[in-house]
C-alpha cells in the first residue's frame, strides 16, 4: 500500500510503500451453552488479542476466555503467535439466581444481554415465580444498593414474591 509519510527527525514528507503482513488464520473454539465448535478467523499478524476482549466470530458475538501460545495459556498475544483462542458466546449470558422461598433457597437462572442493567429492588423471572433482587455478587464484591451490568454479575440473590389477585 502506498502512503504519504513524515520523517520524525527532519519533518519532511514523502511517498513510501508500506507492506502489511499476510493475514493469519486462527483456530477459535466457540463455547455456546455447553456445546463447543471449532471455527477459524482471519487477523492481521500484529493484531493483539486479550482475555475479556469482545468481538464477532462470523455472526456470533463472543468474549475471549483463554489464549494458548506455544503450549501455554497467556492473557494476551499477537495473532501470529497464537495457537488457539477459546471464546464463549456473549450476545446473551446466563445469570444464576439463589431464590429464597421462606425456609429454603433454590437455584434458578435466566438469560440477559451483557449490557443489561439490574438494580437492587428489580423484579426478575425465577423459574415459574417472580422475585425481587435484594443483593448481587460481582467480581468486585456484594452490591446491596444501586445496579450493575449483567456482565459483572456472578450471582443474584432474590426473594420470591407472593402474587395476590384482587
VOKEGU-666558 format. One record per atom (N, C-alpha, C): y, z, x; residue in one letter. Coordinates in steps of 0.05 Angstrom, whole numbers, plus 5000, padded with zeros to 4 digits. Layout:
N
YZXA
...
This chain:
166
497750005017X
500050005000X
502550005018X
504349825013X
506849815028X
508949985016X
510250155033X
512250345023X
514650345042X
516850445032X
519250485049X
519150785057X
519350835084X
519151105094X
521551165111X
522151425114X
524451515131X
523351685153X
524251635178X
523451785201X
524852065199X
523252275203X
524352545201X
526052615226X
525552475248X
527052545272X
529752395274X
529752125269X
532151975272X
533551895246X
532151915224X
533251865198X
533251575190X
532151395206X
532051105199X
529851055179X
530350855162X
528350775143X
527150505150X
524650465144X
523350205149X
520950185131X
519849945130X
517449895114X
514949965131X
512950075117X
510450155130X
508150115111X
505850055122X
503450035106X
501950295107X
501550415084X
500150675082X
497450625070X
495450705084X
492650665075X
491550935064X
490650905039X
489351135027X
486451125032X
485151355035X
482251355039X
480851255014X
478451155018X
476851054996X
476251294978X
476251254952X
475451464934X
472551554939X
472151814935X
469451924939X
468251994911X
465651964910X
464152044885X
463252334888X
463852494869X
463052774870X
461052834847X
458952984854X
457053074834X
458153314820X
458053304793X
459153524777X
456953614758X
456353874757X
454453984738X
456154114716X
455954004692X
457454094669X
455754274651X
456654524648X
455254714631X
456654714604X
455054674582X
456254664556X
454454824536X
455355064531X
453955244512X
450955274518X
450255334543X
447555374551X
446055124560X
447154894556X
445954644565X
447554544590X
446154434609X
447454324633X
446754024636X
448653874646X
448253594651X
449653514677X
448553324691X
449853224716X
451652994709X
453952984722X
455852774718X
457052704745X
458552494746X
459952414771X
462852364764X
464652444784X
467452384781X
468352254807X
470552114806X
471751984829X
474352124836X
474752174862X
477152314871X
478052204898X
480552244904X
481652174930X
480452364950X
479752274975X
478452444995X
480052695002X
482752685000X
484252925008X
485053094984X
484153024959X
484753184936X
483253444938X
484653664934X
483453934936X
482654034909X
480154134907X
479154254883X
478854554887X
479354714866X
479255004869X
477955134845X
476755364849X
475555514827X
477755584808X
477255574782X
479055634759X
480955394754X
480755174768X
482354934763X
481254804738X
482954694721X
482154564696X
482754264698X
480854104689X
481253814688X
479253684669X
479253424667X
477453284649X
475153154665X
472753174654X
470453014664X
469752834641X
470352574644X
470152384622X
471952484600X
470952544576X
472552644554X
472452944550X
471053084568X
470653374565X
472553534582X
474053714570X
475853884585X
474254114597X
474454154623X
472754344637X
474454524656X
473154744665X
474354924685X
472254954707X
473154954732X
471454974755X
470455264758X
467855304759X
466755574762X
465655624791X
464955404805X
463855434832X
464055164847X
464355184873X
464454944890X
462554994913X
460854784919X
458954804941X
459854604963X
460054714987X
460854545010X
459054635034X
457654435045X
455854485068X
453954715062X
452854715038X
450854915031X
451855195025X
454555235024X
455655495018X
457655474995X
457955694980X
459855704959X
462655764970X
464655614962X
467355654971X
469255664947X
471655774951X
473655784929X
475255524926X
475555374948X
476955114946X
476054944970X
476354684966X
475554494987X
476654214980X
477254055001X
478053774996X
475553624986X
476053414970X
473953264957X
471953144977X
472853065001X
471052935020X
469053125032X
469353395028X
467453585039X
465753725018X
466053644993X
464653784971X
461953654966X
459853824964X
457253734957X
456953714926X
457653934913X
457353954884X
459554134872X
460554064848X
462454234834X
461054314808X
461054584803X
460054684777X
462354744759X
462154644735X
464354684715X
463054764689X
464754884671X
463854934644X
465854824625X
464754744602X
466454634581X
468554834573X
471054744570X
473254934566X
475154854543X
474354664527X
476054604504X
475754804482X
473554944482X
473155174464X
471455374480X
472155624476X
470755834491X
469656044471X
467456164479X
466156364463X
467356644468X
468356764448X
469457034450X
467457234440X
466857434456X
464957644448X
466457874434X
465257974413X
466458184397X
464558424395X
465558664399X
464058904393X
465259004366X
463658984345X
464559044318X
463659324310X
465559494305X
464959764297X
464759774267X
462359864258X
461759884229X
461060174223X
463060344224X
462560634218X
461160764241X
458560824236X
456860964256X
455460784276X
455760524273X
454360354292X
456260124301X
455660014324X
457159794335X
455259564339X
455959324329X
454259094331X
455758864345X
454258704360X
455558474374X
456058244355X
458058094361X
458757854346X
460157674365X
460657424357X
462057234373X
463257014356X
465356884366X
466456654353X
467856484374X
468556234366X
469856044385X
472856034380X
474255984402X
477155954401X
478055764423X
480455654420X
481655494441X
482555674464X
482355584489X
483155754512X
485955864511X
487855704500X
490655794500X
491455934473X
489455974455X
490056114430X
490556404436X
492656514424X
493356794430X
492256984408X
491257214417X
490257414399X
491857674404X
492557814382X
494158054384X
492658294372X
493158534382X
492158774370X
493158784342X
491358824322X
492158824294X
491458564280X
490758354295X
489958094282X
487358134267X
486957974247X
484457964232X
482957724242X
480357774250X
478657564261X
476057544246X
474657314248X
471957294237X
469957444254X
468057584242X
466057734256X
463457704241X
461957494246X
459557444230X
460257384201X
459057534183X
459657504154X
462057674146X
463057824165X
465258014159X
467857914170X
469958054164X
472458024178X
473158294191X
474658284213X
475158524227X
477958524238X
478958764245X
481658804256X
481358874285X
482658734302X
482658784331X
484059044336X
482659234351X
484059484359X
484559494389X
483059344405X
483659314433X
482059074445X
482858984468X
481558754481X
481258814511X
478958754522X
478558784550X
479158514564X
480758524585X
481358284600X
480558334629X
480858134646X
480258164675X
482158364688X
484458414675X
486458594687X
486358874675X
484758914654X
484559184642X
484559164612X
484759394599X
484759404570X
487559354559X
487659204536X
490159144522X
489959294496X
491759484492X
491759644467X
494059584449X
495859424459X
498159324443X
499059064454X
500258894436X
501058634445X
498758434443X
499058214459X
497058004456X
496457864483X
494257714483X
493457554507X
492157294498X
492157104516X
490756854510X
487756884511X
486356724496X
483456744494X
482156714522X
483256554540X
482056504566X
481956764583X
483656954576X
483757204592X
481857424580X
480857384556X
479357594542X
476457594552X
475557834559X
472757884566X
471157974541X
472358154526X
471158254501X
473358354482X
472858314456X
474658414435X
473258654422X
474658864418X
473659094404X
475059104377X
473559104355X
474659084329X
473259264309X
474559324287X
473359494266X
473059324241X
470659344229X
470059184205X
471959264183X
472759064167X
474559114144X
472859134119X
473759314101X
472559324075X
474359154057X
473158964043X
474658784026X
474158873997X
476358923983X
476159003955X
477558803938X
476558763915X
477858573896X
478958723873X
481158633863X
482458773840X
482258603816X
